[in-house]
Each structure stands twice: as C-alpha cells, then as structure tokens.
Amino acid sequence: MNSAVVTVALPRILKVQVTEDSLIVDLEDGRTISVPLSWYPRLVYATAEERQNFQIAGAGYGIHWPDVDEDIGVEGLLLGKRSTESPVSLAKWLAARKQKGQYTE
C-alpha cells in the first residue's frame, strides 16, 4: 500500500476588519473570509477599541488581540473552526474583566 503526503501552503493574511458582528480577513491568494464574531466570545465581549487593536502575527498566518488575549489562525479560519475556549474559562476571563472595570455586555 502506498501513501502520499500532501502539503498545503496556507495563504498569508493581508488585511483584517472587525465589525460589530463579523471578522473579515483578506488573504494573499485573493480570498476573503467572513465569519460571525459570535464564533469568538472574547471578541464579542471586547470593546470596539479592543477589537481594533490587533496585529497580524505569526509571519502572516495569525491574528493576535493583546487586550483580550485572543489568537486566531488562518488555518482555523479556512477550516471554519470556532473558538474552543470552555465556558468555565470564558466565565473566569469575564469575571477578571469585571473586576478591572472592562466588562461590556
């Protein structure tokens, strides 16, 4: 039995837009991916200012939001993966934000 290994080159992120309800990412291969912001609860609870404070990271293969400690990779976006943060972890994060006066609903 023969097996083949397929290597897929991921496109880099060129541009990121965050709206009140969507994350929109332009890729170097010409595709634009738009996913619901609800897939990433930390971004939902972030302020508009925190949502706009991101960096294209990981040599262009990821996005990092330092204010909310959120990282999203191009591979996950292409595969349609949502946040895998547990409800317990999210609740702890929200409680810490509330203590710091950063809580938004």
trRosetta pair geometry for C-beta under 8 A, 3 or more apart (Angstrom, degrees):
i j d omega theta_ij theta_ji phi_ij phi_ji
10 61 6.0 68 103 -126 134 109
10 74 5.4 130 170 98 124 123
10 75 5.8 -64 -107 -72 146 83
10 78 7.2 -143 -134 -6 98 151
11 27 4.1 72 112 175 133 117
11 28 4.7 -163 -171 49 99 84
11 29 4.1 -101 -95 -9 144 106
11 31 7.0 136 50 36 160 107
11 74 6.7 -139 75 175 65 147
12 27 7.0 144 78 -156 35 72
12 28 4.7 38 56 -13 82 129
12 59 7.3 -92 -115 131 116 71
12 60 3.3 6 -155 138 114 130
12 61 6.3 -73 -116 -67 67 60
12 74 7.2 -129 -132 -48 25 162
13 16 6.4 20 172 -56 127 97
13 25 5.6 -59 -132 -168 106 112
13 26 7.4 100 -163 75 63 53
13 27 6.3 -54 -103 -104 45 63
13 28 7.7 -65 -30 -25 4 85
13 56 5.1 -157 90 -137 117 117
13 60 5.4 -170 40 -176 70 70
13 61 7.0 151 -4 -105 96 15
13 62 7.4 -133 1 29 136 9
13 63 6.5 -107 139 -58 178 93
13 74 5.7 -154 -49 -76 96 116
14 26 4.8 -58 65 103 103 99
14 27 6.5 128 4 -148 95 12
14 28 5.4 130 -48 -72 110 66
14 60 7.9 22 -68 -155 45 113
15 25 7.2 163 86 -155 56 45
15 26 4.0 20 49 39 99 118
16 23 7.5 -24 -162 -169 92 85
16 24 7.3 142 -160 82 44 58
16 25 5.5 -7 -106 -106 72 76
16 26 7.8 -132 -62 23 35 75
16 54 6.0 -76 100 91 149 140
16 56 6.5 176 -14 -72 122 94
16 63 5.6 113 -98 -113 154 137
17 22 7.8 18 105 102 94 96
17 23 7.7 156 84 -160 56 40
17 24 4.3 -11 61 62 102 107
17 25 7.8 -158 28 -69 67 38
18 22 7.6 -172 -150 93 42 53
18 23 5.7 -9 -109 -109 76 69
18 24 7.6 -167 -76 25 31 74
18 37 7.2 87 -160 -101 87 118
18 43 6.9 -124 -150 -166 131 126
18 51 4.4 -149 121 162 145 108
18 52 6.4 -148 54 -79 118 53
18 54 7.1 118 -22 -11 133 138
19 22 4.8 21 47 48 110 85
19 24 7.1 42 -7 -6 103 112
19 37 7.4 -131 74 -43 66 128
20 37 7.2 -118 139 10 31 156
20 48 7.8 -32 -90 -100 79 99
21 36 6.5 -40 167 -147 80 73
21 37 5.3 -142 -165 16 28 114
21 38 7.5 -3 -156 -26 75 89
22 34 5.3 -6 -172 -169 127 98
22 35 6.9 145 -155 73 74 34
22 36 6.4 -61 -103 -115 63 34
22 37 5.8 -97 -61 -33 12 89
23 34 7.2 162 81 -150 48 49
23 35 5.3 -15 58 60 98 87
23 36 7.8 20 16 99 83 13
23 37 5.7 123 -31 -90 85 68
23 39 7.7 -89 18 52 124 112
23 40 6.9 45 -32 17 143 133
23 43 7.0 20 -67 137 118 169
23 72 7.4 5 169 86 160 171
24 32 6.4 3 -174 179 92 104
24 33 7.3 170 -151 87 45 49
24 34 4.7 -6 -104 -102 81 86
25 32 7.0 165 83 -156 44 57
25 33 4.8 -9 58 58 96 96
25 34 7.8 180 21 -76 63 43
25 63 7.4 -122 -103 -39 125 138
25 74 7.4 -163 146 -111 150 81
25 77 6.0 -18 42 -167 149 165
26 31 7.7 167 -152 94 48 46
26 32 5.1 -23 -100 -103 67 85
27 30 7.1 -28 82 42 83 26
27 31 4.7 5 45 63 120 86
27 32 7.2 -164 12 -82 79 34
27 33 6.9 54 -26 -8 112 101
27 74 6.9 106 -107 -145 113 125
28 60 7.6 28 -30 163 126 137
33 77 5.0 104 120 160 159 117
33 78 7.0 -102 -86 -81 151 53
35 39 5.4 -36 150 17 116 147
35 77 6.5 -135 -19 -140 138 85
35 80 7.5 166 -109 -131 124 61
36 39 5.4 118 77 -19 80 92
37 40 6.3 -73 -170 50 54 91
37 43 5.4 -120 -165 108 95 117
37 44 5.6 136 135 -79 101 76
38 41 7.6 22 -165 -80 48 60
38 44 6.0 54 -106 -78 49 133
39 82 4.0 -127 -158 -126 93 89
39 83 6.1 143 151 -4 65 83
40 43 4.3 39 105 17 112 115
40 44 6.8 162 92 -19 60 84
40 70 6.3 79 -178 -160 122 140
40 72 6.7 -52 -93 -72 144 130
40 82 7.3 -154 -58 -163 58 70
40 83 4.8 121 -113 -44 55 121
41 44 5.1 -51 -146 32 41 117
41 45 6.3 24 161 -7 72 106
41 83 6.1 -114 12 58 82 157
41 85 6.7 -114 42 65 116 128
41 90 5.4 6 99 -133 148 137
42 45 6.1 -62 -146 46 31 101
42 46 6.3 47 149 -41 64 103
42 65 7.4 167 120 77 118 137
42 68 4.5 144 162 159 111 123
42 69 7.2 -101 -163 69 157 68
42 70 4.6 -178 87 -71 137 123
42 83 7.3 151 7 -115 92 156
42 85 7.2 81 -31 4 106 164
42 90 7.4 -134 -63 -125 77 91
42 93 6.7 -48 -102 135 102 154
43 46 5.2 -40 -143 16 36 122
43 51 5.8 83 -159 -112 87 97
43 65 6.9 147 -90 -10 90 168
43 68 6.8 152 -79 89 50 162
43 70 6.1 -123 -52 83 87 179
45 68 7.7 145 80 -134 89 132
45 94 6.4 -93 -158 -103 165 97
45 97 7.2 132 144 64 125 170
45 103 7.6 -44 -176 -150 110 57
45 104 5.9 151 -172 65 61 86
45 105 7.8 -11 -127 -96 83 37
46 50 3.8 -127 -174 92 107 123
46 51 4.9 138 103 -57 126 78
46 65 7.0 -56 -98 166 162 148
46 67 6.8 103 -141 100 116 113
46 68 4.8 -68 -87 -60 119 146
46 70 7.9 -85 -49 -3 138 138
46 104 7.3 13 136 43 9 131
47 50 4.6 97 50 6 77 101
47 51 7.1 -138 93 -6 41 85
47 102 7.4 -102 -24 -167 112 84
47 104 5.7 139 -78 -32 71 152
48 51 5.7 -53 -150 34 32 114
48 52 6.5 24 155 -14 64 108
49 52 6.0 -63 -151 39 30 106
49 53 6.5 26 153 -21 66 109
49 67 8.0 52 113 -1 82 178
50 53 5.7 -58 -146 34 34 110
50 65 6.7 69 162 -179 82 117
50 67 4.1 -129 -138 98 96 142
50 68 5.5 90 164 -36 127 107
51 54 7.5 -21 169 -34 40 109
51 65 7.2 -29 -125 -127 35 138
53 65 6.6 94 90 -149 74 76
53 66 6.7 -75 133 46 108 88
53 67 5.3 69 79 -10 132 124
54 63 5.4 5 177 -178 128 100
54 64 6.4 153 -160 78 74 41
54 65 4.9 -40 -99 -86 86 73
55 63 7.3 161 80 -156 41 55
55 64 5.1 -16 58 60 90 95
55 66 7.3 38 3 -26 110 102
56 60 5.9 16 156 -117 116 53
56 62 7.5 142 -166 84 53 45
56 63 6.0 -36 -106 -100 52 69
57 61 8.0 -60 97 61 56 59
57 62 4.8 -41 75 84 87 97
57 63 6.6 130 21 -121 89 15
57 64 4.3 33 -9 -7 144 115
57 71 7.5 -66 61 -133 138 100
58 61 4.4 -80 114 61 112 87
58 62 3.8 58 24 21 133 111
58 64 7.9 129 -14 -35 93 108
58 73 7.0 -28 63 -114 164 92
60 74 7.9 11 134 -29 65 140
61 73 6.0 7 144 -153 85 89
61 74 5.0 -99 -160 16 61 115
61 75 7.3 21 -179 -20 106 89
62 71 5.9 4 177 -173 128 93
62 72 6.5 161 -158 85 77 41
62 73 4.5 -38 -99 -102 93 66
62 74 6.7 -112 -73 -13 45 76
63 71 7.1 163 82 -151 52 49
63 72 5.0 -8 54 59 100 91
63 73 7.9 -166 19 -80 67 26
64 70 7.4 160 -154 87 44 54
64 71 5.2 -8 -104 -103 75 82
65 68 4.9 -3 119 46 120 96
65 69 7.3 -49 89 15 79 11
65 70 4.3 10 46 53 113 97
65 71 7.6 -151 24 -67 70 42
66 69 7.2 22 -159 -75 33 49
69 93 7.8 -135 58 -132 120 127
72 76 6.2 -117 -166 72 72 130
72 77 6.5 73 159 -53 108 101
73 76 4.8 95 64 8 84 102
73 77 7.1 -148 100 -4 46 87
74 77 5.5 -54 -149 37 37 114
74 78 6.2 36 155 -20 69 106
75 78 5.8 -57 -149 37 29 110
75 79 6.3 15 156 -8 65 112
76 79 5.8 -64 -142 46 30 103
76 81 4.0 -81 -159 56 86 120
77 80 7.7 35 -180 -70 29 30
77 81 7.6 -72 -55 42 23 80
81 84 7.5 -27 173 -42 108 100
85 89 5.0 -120 -174 85 91 126
85 90 5.3 105 129 -57 120 94
85 93 8.0 -20 -179 -1 144 143
86 89 4.6 95 57 7 84 102
86 90 6.9 -151 93 -4 44 86
87 90 5.7 -55 -144 39 32 112
87 91 6.2 36 156 -23 66 106
88 91 5.8 -53 -148 34 29 112
88 92 6.6 29 153 -18 63 104
89 92 5.8 -54 -151 34 32 111
89 93 6.4 32 152 -18 65 107
90 93 5.6 -55 -148 37 33 113
90 94 6.2 33 154 -18 67 106
91 94 5.7 -53 -145 38 31 111
91 95 6.3 34 154 -21 64 106
92 95 5.7 -53 -147 35 30 113
92 96 6.5 31 153 -19 64 105
93 96 5.8 -54 -151 35 30 111
93 97 6.5 31 150 -19 64 105
94 97 5.6 -54 -149 36 34 113
94 98 6.3 38 152 -24 66 103
94 103 6.6 70 -172 -119 76 101
95 98 5.6 -50 -149 31 32 114
95 99 6.7 35 152 -20 63 102
96 99 5.8 -51 -152 33 33 113
96 100 6.6 20 153 -8 64 109
97 100 5.8 -66 -150 45 33 104
97 102 4.2 -91 -165 78 86 100
97 103 4.9 125 117 -74 99 67
98 101 7.6 42 -177 -72 30 23
98 102 7.5 -95 -63 55 22 62
98 103 4.0 28 -93 -49 68 138
